[in-house]
Amino acid sequence: VPCKQHEAGAVFPTEVTGKPVSTLRPAYNIHVNGVLHCRVRYSQLLGLHEQIKKEYGNNVVPTFPPKKIFTLTPAEVEQRREQLEKYMQAVRQDPLLGTSEMFNSFLRKAQQETQQIPTEEVQLEVHLSNGQKVKVNILTSDQTEDVLEAVATKLDLPEDLVGYFSLFLVQEGLEGGCTFVRKLQEFELPYVSVTSLRNPDYHIVLRKSYWDSAYDSDVMENRVGLNLLYAQTVSDIERGWILVNKDQHRQLKSLQEKGSKKEFIRLAQTLKYFGYIKFDPCITDFPEKGCHVIVSAGNNELNFHVKLPNNQMKEGSFKVTRMRCWRVTSSVTNPCSSSKCEVKLELAFEYLMSKDRLQWVTITSPQAIMMSICLQSMVDELMVKKSGGSIKKMQKKRLNGSIHRSDSQQTVKSPPLLVRNKFNCCMLSSVSLRGISASNSANDISGNDFHGNYAFEGIGDDDL
């Protein structure tokens, strides 16, 4: 996801090209899903580095690109950009630094300053699955967790159920369709993220953020939770995400008419693709290159509906427990403007096809980051459940300026924000410093961006 160099002091209406001007300081654009998140200068990143070093010590902090006395040549400019990219990747992947309030608040502040949105009270609309809107009074500088809590308070959702839900950035499509762009992260300000897009098709949606339908029972114990889950289930059925035959449709309609929401949800739980997120049509190299595919995420798997070159349709699933690792890579396919960048995103995972055969499967999709986040959250949930924990014990608690988690997480030693993959790049697989060279291309993300999967299980041929 691209970052390009600009000259500080300019208004940046268009891409700045040419050699750096010695009297101006270079700046770097950080993009999220091809959209400008923030603009930072070398001196700002150096200041962040010094703060991190002071707080956590020299042994923890990765190497920072050194200062240069003389004006940088074009080759040195590109070298520094690459070094800064590696530095930001390394910080985010570190389980301590990458989840620190210091790092995330730096990115939030930079986002607000770049988008030139002052801190003030505003009203933000958050959509529910049934199309209703919840209007909450927040500050433009409120982070994702603050906005989620404000929505929960407005809905009268109990505090112990807040962790079952998340905020998602969604783009409305034609005929009522919608594209899940991403789950809003701790490093961004929801109001700034959605308003800076300047497009009414984008909005924020409240949706459940767990995968195991057994947790539905916890949510349904509460009236508000029940209504939210019911509205989401109805919406998923209407948009065709959950498959329903005529007989099941008749039963569901009867339960709706009776107002039997719990029974409606329990029947829906038995249907195919209940609780899945369906992605837009994209391209895969499995079982052969160039196949069109519709990917759905749910039930601890990625489900493929593949159209082969001979127009034959095939369906299959890849279990997250059989993925040894995965990564998101990005490359710039066209020159960038100051705010939007055309980026080719790919999700690749290494899958245990048989007892002794691992194979890479690649999905090319603008939603590759969202797919990766889904995989990560499935692994998190599996590992917490394996440790004897539950979602009720996952509530975020701020202590001494950083996020800590209680009980169940303490039995999981690494890393702290639930159980993350060995090479954790939750944010910087979606946010990275990536420059535009003379050829307008970018290299793949380095090998350090692999997600090693703690939930991976070796299996025998009989189990496949």
C-alpha positions as CSV (number, residue, x, y, z in Angstrom):
1,V,0.0,0.0,0.0
2,P,1.8,3.0,-1.3
3,C,3.6,5.8,0.2
4,K,5.2,8.4,-2.1
5,Q,7.5,11.2,-1.4
6,H,6.4,14.8,-1.6
7,E,8.0,18.1,-0.7
8,A,6.8,19.5,2.6
9,G,5.3,23.0,2.2
10,A,3.3,22.2,-0.9
11,V,-0.4,21.9,-1.0
12,F,-0.1,18.5,-2.7
13,P,-3.1,18.8,-5.1
14,T,-1.2,16.5,-7.5
15,E,1.7,14.2,-7.4
16,V,5.0,15.9,-6.9
17,T,7.7,14.6,-9.2
18,G,11.4,15.4,-9.9
19,K,14.4,15.7,-7.6
20,P,14.0,16.9,-4.0
21,V,14.4,20.6,-3.5
22,S,17.1,21.1,-0.9
23,T,15.2,23.9,0.9
24,L,12.2,21.7,1.5
25,R,11.9,18.7,3.6
26,P,10.6,15.5,2.0
27,A,7.4,13.9,3.2
28,Y,5.9,10.5,2.8
29,N,2.3,9.5,2.2
30,I,1.0,6.4,4.0
31,H,-2.0,4.9,2.3
32,V,-4.7,2.5,3.5
33,N,-6.3,0.4,0.8
34,G,-5.0,3.0,-1.7
35,V,-6.5,5.9,0.1
36,L,-4.3,8.5,1.9
37,H,-4.2,7.9,5.6
38,C,-1.6,10.4,6.6
39,R,1.5,12.3,5.5
40,V,4.6,12.3,7.7
41,R,8.1,13.8,7.4
42,Y,11.3,12.0,8.2
43,S,11.7,14.3,11.3
44,Q,8.4,13.2,12.6
45,L,9.2,9.5,12.3
46,L,12.6,10.2,13.9
47,G,10.8,11.8,16.8
48,L,8.5,8.7,17.1
49,H,11.6,6.5,17.1
50,E,13.2,8.5,19.9
51,Q,10.1,8.3,22.0
52,I,9.9,4.5,21.5
53,K,13.5,4.1,22.3
54,K,13.1,6.1,25.5
55,E,10.0,4.1,26.6
56,Y,11.1,0.6,25.6
57,G,14.9,0.7,25.3
58,N,17.4,0.3,22.5
59,N,17.2,-3.5,22.5
60,V,13.5,-3.6,21.4
61,V,13.6,-0.8,18.8
62,P,14.5,-1.7,15.2
63,T,17.2,0.3,13.4
64,F,16.2,3.7,12.1
65,P,17.5,5.2,8.8
66,P,20.4,7.6,9.7
67,K,20.4,11.3,9.0
68,K,22.3,12.7,6.0
69,I,24.2,15.9,6.1
70,F,24.0,16.6,2.3
71,T,21.1,16.7,-0.1
72,L,20.0,13.2,-1.0
73,T,20.4,12.0,-4.5
74,P,17.3,10.3,-6.2
75,A,18.8,6.9,-5.4
76,E,19.4,7.8,-1.8
77,V,15.8,9.2,-1.6
78,E,14.4,5.8,-2.7
79,Q,16.8,4.0,-0.4
80,R,15.6,6.0,2.6
81,R,12.0,5.4,1.6
82,E,12.7,1.6,1.6
83,Q,14.4,1.8,4.9
84,L,11.5,3.8,6.5
85,E,9.1,1.2,5.1
86,K,11.1,-1.6,6.7
87,Y,11.2,0.3,10.0
88,M,7.5,0.9,10.1
89,Q,6.8,-2.7,9.2
90,A,9.2,-3.9,12.0
91,V,7.6,-1.6,14.6
92,R,4.0,-2.8,13.7
93,Q,5.0,-6.4,13.6
94,D,6.5,-6.3,17.1
95,P,3.8,-7.5,19.5
96,L,4.8,-4.8,22.1
97,L,5.5,-1.8,19.9
98,G,2.9,-2.4,17.2
99,T,0.0,-2.4,19.7
100,S,1.3,0.4,21.8
101,E,-0.7,3.5,22.4
102,M,2.4,5.6,21.5
103,F,2.6,4.1,18.0
104,N,-1.2,4.1,17.3
105,S,-1.7,7.6,18.7
106,F,1.1,8.9,16.4
107,L,-0.7,7.6,13.3
108,R,-4.1,8.9,14.6
109,K,-2.6,12.4,15.1
110,A,-0.9,12.3,11.8
111,Q,-4.2,11.3,10.1
112,Q,-6.1,14.2,11.7
113,E,-3.4,16.7,10.8
114,T,-3.1,15.5,7.2
115,Q,-6.8,15.6,6.6
116,Q,-6.9,19.1,8.3
117,I,-9.9,18.2,10.4
118,P,-9.8,20.2,13.7
119,T,-10.9,18.6,17.0
120,E,-14.5,19.4,17.6
121,E,-17.8,17.8,18.5
122,V,-19.6,16.3,15.5
123,Q,-22.5,13.9,14.8
124,L,-21.5,10.6,13.2
125,E,-23.9,8.2,11.5
126,V,-23.3,4.5,12.1
127,H,-25.4,2.1,10.1
128,L,-27.0,-1.0,11.4
129,S,-27.6,-4.1,9.2
130,N,-31.3,-3.3,8.8
131,G,-30.5,0.0,7.2
132,Q,-31.3,2.1,10.3
133,K,-28.8,4.7,11.4
134,V,-27.6,5.5,14.8
135,K,-26.4,9.1,15.3
136,V,-23.8,9.6,18.0
137,N,-22.1,12.7,19.2
138,I,-18.4,12.3,19.2
139,L,-15.2,14.2,18.8
140,T,-13.5,14.2,15.5
141,S,-10.4,12.9,17.4
142,D,-12.2,9.9,18.9
143,Q,-10.5,6.6,18.0
144,T,-12.3,3.4,16.9
145,E,-12.8,2.1,20.4
146,D,-14.3,5.3,21.6
147,V,-16.8,5.5,18.7
148,L,-17.8,1.8,19.2
149,E,-18.5,2.5,22.9
150,A,-20.5,5.6,22.0
151,V,-22.6,3.5,19.6
152,A,-23.1,0.8,22.3
153,T,-24.2,3.4,24.8
154,K,-26.7,5.0,22.4
155,L,-28.2,1.5,21.7
156,D,-28.1,0.6,25.3
157,L,-25.9,-2.4,24.6
158,P,-24.4,-3.8,27.8
159,E,-20.7,-3.2,28.3
160,D,-19.9,-6.9,28.5
161,L,-21.3,-7.4,24.9
162,V,-19.4,-4.5,23.3
163,G,-16.5,-6.9,22.5
164,Y,-18.8,-9.0,20.4
165,F,-19.2,-6.2,17.8
166,S,-16.9,-4.1,15.6
167,L,-17.1,-1.2,13.2
168,F,-16.6,-1.8,9.5
169,L,-16.0,0.5,6.6
170,V,-18.4,-0.5,3.9
171,Q,-19.0,0.8,0.4
172,E,-22.6,0.5,-0.9
173,G,-23.0,-0.9,-4.4
174,L,-25.7,-1.2,-7.0
175,E,-28.9,-3.0,-6.2
176,G,-28.3,-3.0,-2.4
177,G,-25.0,-4.8,-2.6
178,C,-22.1,-3.8,-0.3
179,T,-18.4,-4.3,-0.2
180,F,-16.6,-4.7,3.1
181,V,-13.6,-2.5,2.8
182,R,-12.0,-3.2,6.2
183,K,-12.6,-3.5,9.9
184,L,-11.7,-0.1,11.5
185,Q,-8.4,-0.4,13.3
186,E,-7.0,1.1,16.5
187,F,-4.6,3.4,14.5
188,E,-7.4,5.5,12.9
189,L,-10.1,8.0,13.6
190,P,-13.4,6.7,12.2
191,Y,-14.9,10.1,11.5
192,V,-11.8,11.2,9.7
193,S,-11.5,8.0,7.8
194,V,-15.0,8.1,6.4
195,T,-15.4,11.8,5.8
196,S,-12.0,12.1,4.1
197,L,-13.2,9.8,1.4
198,R,-15.8,12.4,0.3
199,N,-18.0,9.8,-1.2
200,P,-21.6,9.1,0.1
201,D,-21.3,5.4,-0.9
202,Y,-18.9,4.8,2.0
203,H,-20.2,4.5,5.6
204,I,-19.5,2.8,8.9
205,V,-21.5,-0.3,9.8
206,L,-21.9,-2.1,13.2
207,R,-21.7,-5.8,12.8
208,K,-20.8,-8.8,15.0
209,S,-17.0,-9.6,14.9
210,Y,-16.8,-13.2,16.0
211,W,-17.1,-16.4,14.0
212,D,-18.2,-19.2,16.3
213,S,-22.0,-19.2,16.3
214,A,-22.0,-20.7,19.8
215,Y,-21.3,-17.1,21.0
216,D,-24.7,-16.1,19.5
217,S,-26.3,-17.4,22.7
218,D,-24.5,-14.8,24.8
219,V,-25.7,-12.0,22.5
220,M,-29.3,-13.3,22.4
221,E,-29.6,-13.1,26.2
222,N,-29.8,-9.4,25.8
223,R,-32.7,-7.6,24.0
224,V,-30.5,-5.1,22.2
225,G,-28.0,-7.9,21.2
226,L,-30.8,-10.1,20.0
227,N,-32.2,-7.3,17.8
228,L,-28.7,-6.5,16.3
229,L,-28.0,-10.2,15.6
230,Y,-31.5,-10.7,14.1
231,A,-31.2,-7.6,11.8
232,Q,-27.8,-8.9,10.6
233,T,-29.2,-12.4,9.9
234,V,-32.2,-11.0,8.0
235,S,-29.9,-8.8,6.0
236,D,-27.4,-11.6,5.1
237,I,-30.3,-13.7,3.9
238,E,-31.8,-10.9,1.8
239,R,-28.5,-10.2,0.1
240,G,-27.9,-13.9,-0.6
241,W,-25.0,-14.5,1.7
242,I,-26.9,-17.3,3.5
243,L,-28.4,-20.0,1.2
244,V,-32.1,-20.7,1.7
245,N,-34.3,-23.1,-0.1
246,K,-38.1,-22.6,-0.6
247,D,-39.1,-24.7,2.4
248,Q,-36.6,-22.9,4.7
249,H,-37.7,-19.6,3.3
250,R,-41.3,-20.4,4.2
251,Q,-40.3,-21.4,7.8
252,L,-38.3,-18.3,8.3
253,K,-41.1,-16.1,7.0
254,S,-43.5,-17.7,9.4
255,L,-41.1,-17.1,12.4
256,Q,-40.7,-13.5,11.2
257,E,-44.4,-12.9,11.2
258,K,-44.7,-14.3,14.7
259,G,-41.8,-12.1,15.9
260,S,-39.9,-15.2,17.0
261,K,-36.4,-13.7,16.7
262,K,-34.5,-16.3,18.6
263,E,-36.1,-19.2,16.7
264,F,-35.4,-17.4,13.5
265,I,-31.7,-17.1,14.3
266,R,-31.5,-20.7,15.5
267,L,-33.0,-21.9,12.2
268,A,-30.7,-19.6,10.3
269,Q,-27.7,-21.1,12.1
270,T,-28.4,-24.5,10.4
271,L,-28.2,-22.9,6.9
272,K,-25.2,-22.9,4.7
273,Y,-22.9,-19.9,5.0
274,F,-24.5,-18.6,8.2
275,G,-22.1,-16.1,9.7
276,Y,-19.9,-15.8,6.6
277,I,-18.7,-12.6,5.0
278,K,-19.0,-12.7,1.2
279,F,-16.4,-10.9,-0.9
280,D,-16.7,-9.4,-4.4
281,P,-15.8,-11.5,-7.4
282,C,-12.0,-11.7,-7.8
283,I,-9.2,-13.8,-9.4
284,T,-7.3,-16.9,-8.0
285,D,-4.6,-19.2,-9.3
286,F,-6.3,-22.3,-7.9
287,P,-6.8,-24.8,-9.3
288,E,-5.2,-22.9,-12.3
289,K,-4.2,-19.4,-13.0
290,G,-6.7,-16.7,-14.0
291,C,-9.8,-18.4,-12.5
292,H,-12.7,-16.2,-11.5
293,V,-13.7,-16.9,-7.9
294,I,-16.2,-15.7,-5.2
295,V,-14.6,-16.1,-1.8
296,S,-16.5,-16.2,1.5
297,A,-15.0,-16.3,5.0
298,G,-16.6,-18.1,7.9
299,N,-16.7,-21.3,10.0
300,N,-12.8,-21.1,10.2
301,E,-12.4,-21.4,6.5
302,L,-12.2,-19.6,3.1
303,N,-14.8,-21.0,0.8
304,F,-14.2,-20.8,-3.0
305,H,-16.8,-20.8,-5.8
306,V,-14.5,-21.1,-8.8
307,K,-15.3,-20.7,-12.4
308,L,-12.8,-22.7,-14.5
309,P,-11.7,-21.5,-18.0
310,N,-14.1,-24.1,-19.5
311,N,-16.9,-22.4,-17.5
312,Q,-17.3,-25.3,-15.2
313,M,-18.1,-24.3,-11.6
314,K,-16.3,-25.9,-8.6
315,E,-16.7,-25.3,-4.9
316,G,-14.2,-26.1,-2.1
317,S,-13.0,-24.8,1.2
318,F,-9.6,-24.1,2.8
319,K,-9.6,-24.5,6.6
320,V,-7.6,-21.9,8.5
321,T,-6.1,-24.7,10.6
322,R,-4.5,-26.1,7.4
323,M,-2.9,-22.8,6.5
324,R,0.7,-22.8,7.5
325,C,1.1,-19.1,6.9
326,W,-0.2,-16.3,4.7
327,R,0.7,-12.8,3.7
328,V,-0.7,-9.8,1.9
329,T,1.4,-8.2,-0.9
330,S,0.9,-5.0,-2.8
331,S,2.2,-3.4,-5.9
332,V,1.5,-0.1,-7.6
333,T,0.0,-0.5,-11.0
334,N,-0.5,3.1,-11.9
335,P,0.8,6.5,-10.9
336,C,-0.7,7.9,-7.7
337,S,-2.5,11.1,-7.1
338,S,-2.1,12.8,-3.8
339,S,-5.1,11.1,-2.2
340,K,-5.8,7.9,-4.1
341,C,-3.5,5.3,-5.4
342,E,-4.3,2.3,-7.6
343,V,-2.9,-0.7,-5.9
344,K,-2.9,-4.4,-6.8
345,L,-3.5,-6.4,-3.6
346,E,-2.9,-10.2,-3.2
347,L,-3.6,-12.6,-0.4
348,A,-1.4,-15.7,-0.6
349,F,-1.6,-18.6,1.8
350,E,0.4,-21.8,2.1
351,Y,-2.0,-24.7,2.4
352,L,-1.5,-28.4,3.5
353,M,-3.0,-30.2,0.6
354,S,-2.0,-33.6,1.7
355,K,0.2,-35.1,4.4
356,D,3.5,-34.1,2.8
357,R,2.4,-31.5,0.3
358,L,2.1,-27.7,0.9
359,Q,0.9,-25.5,-1.9
360,W,0.6,-21.7,-2.2
361,V,-2.8,-20.4,-3.2
362,T,-3.2,-16.7,-4.3
363,I,-6.2,-14.5,-4.4
364,T,-6.0,-11.1,-6.2
365,S,-8.6,-8.8,-4.8
366,P,-9.0,-5.2,-3.5
367,Q,-10.4,-6.9,-0.4
368,A,-7.2,-9.0,0.3
369,I,-6.5,-7.0,3.5
370,M,-10.1,-7.7,4.8
371,M,-9.6,-11.4,4.0
372,S,-6.4,-11.4,6.0
373,I,-8.0,-9.7,8.9
374,C,-10.8,-12.4,8.8
375,L,-8.2,-15.1,8.9
376,Q,-6.3,-13.5,11.7
377,S,-9.5,-13.1,13.8
378,M,-10.4,-16.7,13.2
379,V,-7.0,-17.8,14.5
380,D,-7.3,-15.5,17.5
381,E,-10.7,-16.9,18.3
382,L,-9.5,-20.5,18.0
383,M,-6.5,-20.0,20.2
384,V,-8.5,-18.2,22.9
385,K,-11.0,-21.0,22.9
386,K,-8.2,-23.5,23.1
387,S,-6.8,-21.8,26.1
388,G,-10.2,-22.0,27.9
389,G,-11.1,-18.3,27.3
390,S,-14.1,-16.7,25.9
391,I,-15.2,-13.4,24.2
392,K,-16.6,-12.2,27.5
393,K,-13.0,-12.1,28.8
394,M,-11.6,-10.3,25.8
395,Q,-12.8,-6.8,26.7
396,K,-10.1,-4.2,26.2
397,K,-8.9,-2.4,29.3
398,R,-6.7,0.6,29.2
399,L,-4.0,0.5,31.8
400,N,-1.1,3.0,31.9
401,G,-1.9,4.2,28.4
402,S,-1.7,0.8,26.7
403,I,-4.3,-1.9,26.0
404,H,-4.2,-5.0,28.2
405,R,-6.6,-7.9,28.2
406,S,-7.8,-10.0,31.0
407,D,-8.0,-13.6,32.2
408,S,-8.1,-15.8,29.1
409,Q,-5.4,-13.8,27.3
410,Q,-3.0,-14.2,30.2
411,T,-2.8,-17.9,29.5
412,V,-1.6,-17.1,26.0
413,K,2.0,-15.9,26.2
414,S,2.5,-14.4,22.8
415,P,1.7,-11.8,21.5
416,P,-0.5,-9.7,23.8
417,L,-3.5,-8.6,21.6
418,L,-5.1,-12.0,21.6
419,V,-3.0,-14.6,19.9
420,R,-1.5,-13.2,16.8
421,N,0.6,-14.8,14.1
422,K,4.3,-15.2,14.6
423,F,5.0,-12.4,12.2
424,N,2.3,-9.9,13.2
425,C,1.5,-7.3,10.5
426,C,-2.2,-6.7,11.2
427,M,-1.9,-3.0,10.3
428,L,1.0,-2.7,8.1
429,S,-0.2,-5.4,5.8
430,S,-2.8,-2.9,5.1
431,V,-0.7,0.2,5.8
432,S,2.8,0.5,4.5
433,L,5.3,3.0,3.2
434,R,5.5,2.2,-0.4
435,G,7.1,4.5,-2.9
436,I,6.6,5.3,-6.6
437,S,9.8,4.8,-8.5
438,A,10.4,6.0,-12.1
439,S,8.8,2.9,-13.4
440,N,5.8,3.3,-11.2
441,S,6.2,-0.2,-9.7
442,A,6.8,-1.6,-6.3
443,N,8.3,-4.8,-5.1
444,D,6.5,-7.4,-3.1
445,I,6.4,-7.1,0.6
446,S,9.4,-8.8,2.2
447,G,9.4,-12.3,3.7
448,N,9.1,-10.8,7.2
449,D,5.5,-10.0,6.4
450,F,4.4,-13.6,6.6
451,H,1.7,-14.5,9.1
452,G,2.9,-17.7,10.8
453,N,-0.2,-19.6,12.0
454,Y,-0.3,-20.8,15.6
455,A,-3.5,-22.7,14.8
456,F,-1.9,-24.7,12.0
457,E,-2.3,-28.5,12.5
458,G,-0.5,-31.3,10.7
459,I,-2.9,-33.9,9.3
460,G,-2.8,-37.3,7.6
461,D,-4.2,-38.1,4.2
462,D,-7.2,-39.9,5.8
463,D,-8.3,-36.6,7.3
464,L,-8.3,-34.5,4.1
